Amino acid sequence: MAEGISGSEFTLDSIRKALIRQEDVIVFSLIERARFPMNSALYNPRLDLVPGFSGPLVDFIVKETEAVQAKAGRYVNPEENPFFPDNLPPSMIPNYNYSQVLHPGGASININKAIWDMYLNQLLPLFVDAGDDGNYASTAASDLICLQALSRRIHYGKFVAEIKFRDAPNDYEPPIRAKDTDALMKLLTDERVEKMVKKRVEKKADVFGQDVNVSNNADSKRYKVDPSVVARLYDEWVIPLTKLVEVEYLIRRLD
Ligand SMILES: O=C(O)C(=O)C[C@]1(C(=O)O)C=C[C@@H](O)C=C1
């Protein structure tokens, strides 16, 4: 399990450090995806490119990859949530003893449908060039890396919510009992932190996405992924969806 969640290390500070580390993975995964053009045939539900499989090629690749990873135990880890949870095969390997810090009521929250929709329909067109180079399998593999990184980050909201609840149960219990989602949203929001997160990811996209040359003069700033798109990704989708997961989790926290 990643840093920040196991045993004595489970604090708001350690969880935030894990979120910061995940920013690197998200920015790099977007940079990788930007190597390929849109390759829209991959997402076309009418093309039926795989005999015997009905649906877009990307669904086929993600479903099959998730099935292999499920057999190898990926979804036994409470940080991981599949995009196609129906009919996933069970893990075939001996269970690793993950620390179970989540309350069972909220542990199974899965908002991957919303993440999938956001990624394919809204985010991709913002940072990928038009065109088709035929590299569908490689493109789908890098889509899956982006999707898994975004999903892990957003579902970390469960761990954030759990630690916030444990740190201040007296503040959280009344709105949970009243099912007051607006009050919960207000309580868990820290605008100062959100501002910092958005600034930092924009800077990471700036630094990680430049062409580096030996003379160290980045004469023309040609970004692999526009830093403002990464800031927008966090502002419009990553942070709001993380907060949605936090509220959903808290609502179930006393079940
Ligand atoms: O760090 C926190 O306290 C979180 O809840 C995470 C997060 C985020 O998604 O980055 C979400 C809500 C807060 O307003 C601040 C940041």
PDBQT file of the ligand as one rigid body, heavy atoms in Angstrom, charges set to zero:
ROOT
HETATM    1  O1  LIG A 301      -6.325  18.014   1.672  1.00  0.00    +0.000 OA
HETATM    2  C1  LIG A 301      -7.508  17.966   1.998  1.00  0.00    +0.000 C 
HETATM    3  O2  LIG A 301      -7.912  18.378   3.101  1.00  0.00    +0.000 OA
HETATM    4  C2  LIG A 301      -8.509  17.398   1.094  1.00  0.00    +0.000 C 
HETATM    5  O3  LIG A 301      -9.637  17.194   1.473  1.00  0.00    +0.000 OA
HETATM    6  C3  LIG A 301      -8.146  17.183  -0.345  1.00  0.00    +0.000 C 
HETATM    7  C4  LIG A 301      -8.562  18.371  -1.211  1.00  0.00    +0.000 C 
HETATM    8  C5  LIG A 301      -8.054  18.042  -2.640  1.00  0.00    +0.000 C 
HETATM    9  O4  LIG A 301      -8.775  17.383  -3.371  1.00  0.00    +0.000 OA
HETATM   10  O5  LIG A 301      -6.910  18.413  -2.958  1.00  0.00    +0.000 OA
HETATM   11  C6  LIG A 301     -10.035  18.467  -1.205  1.00  0.00    +0.000 C 
HETATM   12  C7  LIG A 301     -10.690  19.302  -0.362  1.00  0.00    +0.000 C 
HETATM   13  C8  LIG A 301     -10.021  20.348   0.426  1.00  0.00    +0.000 C 
HETATM   14  O6  LIG A 301     -10.679  21.556   0.275  1.00  0.00    +0.000 OA
HETATM   15  C9  LIG A 301      -8.594  20.480   0.099  1.00  0.00    +0.000 C 
HETATM   16  C10 LIG A 301      -7.941  19.613  -0.720  1.00  0.00    +0.000 C 
ENDROOT
TORSDOF 0
